Amino acid sequence: MFSFLNSTVLFAAAAALIPLIIHLFSRRKVKVVEFSSLKHLKAMQRRQVRKLKIRQLLLLLLRMLIILLVVMAFARPTSEGGSIGSHASVSAVVILDNTASMNRYVADGNLYEIAVGKVDELLDSFGESDLICLLPIISNGSSAKPEFASAAAAKKLLHETTISARSSNLGSTLESACELLGDDANLNKELYLVSDRQTNLLPDNSPLNNCEARVFFIDLPLETIQNVGLTSMDFGGQLILPGHDFELNATVRNYSGDNFDHLIASLFLNGNRVSQVDFSIEAEKETMVRFERAVSRTGFHSGYVEISDDPYMVDNRFYFSFRIPERFNLLIIGSDAASQLIGLALSPSDDVNQYWSIKQVSPDNLSGINFFDYDVIFIPETPRISPTYLKRIEGFVVSGKALFMGYGAQSDIDQINGSWSPLSAVSITKPMKTVVSRAGFYSFQSFDASHPVFSVFNLTDGKLPEVRFYSLPQAAVADPARVLMRFTGNRPALVEHSYGEGRVITFVGPMSPEYSDLTSHAFFVPFISRIAEYLASDLSTFDLDILTDDNIVRSVAVEGSISAALEVTKPDSGTFRVVPTEHQGSLVINPKPTDQAGVYRVRYLGKEIDRFAANADPHEGNLHRVAVEDMATGLGALEYKAIAYDGDIAQVVTEARFGREMWQLFLWLAALIIALELLLSRSTPVEE
């Protein structure tokens, strides 16, 4: 069976009757002439006339067949393979991979530019009545629902689409495409995917399982890329002070199967290259590159670590930023002995440490305190606090600040288990004994040596000094809090918990001299100082883990009331404005768009009030690709068509839609019959 792409031409098949008509009207009338009776001559004449009529009839059929074949060739016949309604209009969704991994170079040029060229070629194959929707894997940030439009409109959007460095979600894009096609009334529904088929593109589900569209994968000139990239950075929670060296550790990953030696990693700080190290890395492994540097002033600082160039440049830089306050402000809430001793441990006199500003206040005298004036709050024995101020402290932590809580004889168990437990993830199942004999004691049993609180102590034997505790409560720790230290009997001693954007450290034991010798031990001052340094650190993992186009929420501090919008400067020096809002007692901003990797600066009336860094998704550095058949299986496409990079897109699509075109075959048959007709006509004798 055949179908025809240009069936209107078939009306011209009537022209095949022209030779027959000419034949009928040109037949001779034989004139009979009497002659002598020549019996044998008449018999021979009949035989010759019979042969002549057969030859003429054959020539007539050949000429009619030639016209018919030529007409059918112009009607563009196709073999069986198209679906019912193949000649109807087409609704197609074209998904373009514009993730960061496409921004690399292959032998034929930039991979993304090649992909755009293939999509351009594809759009040229559609007709005026066809409906097209171009869906980049990463949208331009518009919340508008995707819609069908003309091929010309899709081309316009194609050349406006750019590569994005933020995380991708192919699964949700395909689900949107299938939903769009499912709502359309056209019989022909097609889905095209133009991608580098990166391993991390595969979704967990199979979004094409119930998609009725014909699926096409357009291949690109993919090559094996030897990529080495930066995946993360770590400051170790250290407190950075002017004139003091700090450590910066960058994690480098080798995604290729080859070892690399003598690569260069450079540290840029505030626009200047300040350090450079040589490193080697094994195939498919990670390594840590360590820098040590100091800054000379307080305020905002930013920079990046950069490694040697390779074909994929996006992950060769990792940006960071941090701020050193003019003075670290610490609030101690408590009037007990432990609160007094912690204040002395952190600041015995104004001459010892110029970076700490300590204020101690009674829990009954919090009316004039603005918690957001402080970097860290210490509540050594967690006495009962008014619910109003407890709510403000909760907002203080949620906004990104830090809290230290302790437990002692003055602690309010009901409030700890009811109101404080969500912040600390610690609940007291049995309170400590307030009457002790000192006949027995608990001490420290174990600790997490990798945590920044303990990593600076250089405890080579893995043991903490013997500190005696004569009474301890029984406590339960909820997930996902982290136990940093334990007392003997495996009781939790020091617990860290993230709450909102801030963090809480809880010491689940008494510090008062009546119940412990901790405050008189040499370990007390460095222990408390290190906890305060860690909590006051302005380098939280939240800041280092910001990815481009994340839903970023930043807490900003502005003196007085806001009278104008804040201005955000992007890495390319472009700017946009954002209006702050109040959230739990603090001003916050939600800056958008943050679609570029680099450092963003927030200014109010020309003064910089915040700075943060955003990086491309490190998963994009894994350039390993999956085969077309594996991609189709992972997406749930049971039937699909792969279009080779050097293939004719229009021809492949037409054949898949209507079947294989056979007009060339019909023309060759017509040419062959023409040759046969010429040969036969020449061998015909002249009629006497």
Secondary structure by P-SEA (a helix, b strand, c coil): ccccccccccccccccaaaaaaaaaaccbbbbbbccccaaaaaaaaaaaaaaaaaaaaaaaaaaaaaaaaaaaaacccccccccccccbbbbbbbbbcccccccccccccaaaaaaaaaaaaaaaccccbbbbbbbcccccccccbbbbcaaaaaaaaaabbbbcccccaaaaaaaaaaaaaaccccbbbbbbbcccccccccccccccccccbbbbbbccccccbbbbbcccccccccccccbbbbbbbbbbbcccccccbbbbbbbccccccccccccccccbbbbbbbbbcccccccccccccccccccccccccccccccccbbbbbbccccaaaaaaaaaacccccccccbbbbbbccccccccccccccbbbbcccccccaaaaaaaaaaaaacbbbbbbbcccccaaaaaccccccccccccccccccccccccccccccccccccccccccccccccbbbbcbbbbbccccccccccccccccccbbbbbcccbbbbbccccccccccccccccccaaaaaaaaaaaaccccccccccccccbbbbbbbbcccccbbbbbbccccccbbbbbbbcccbbbbbcccccccbbbbbbccccccccbbbbccccccccccccaaaaaaaacccccccccccccaaaaaaaaacccccaaaaaaaaaaaaaaaaaaaaaccccc
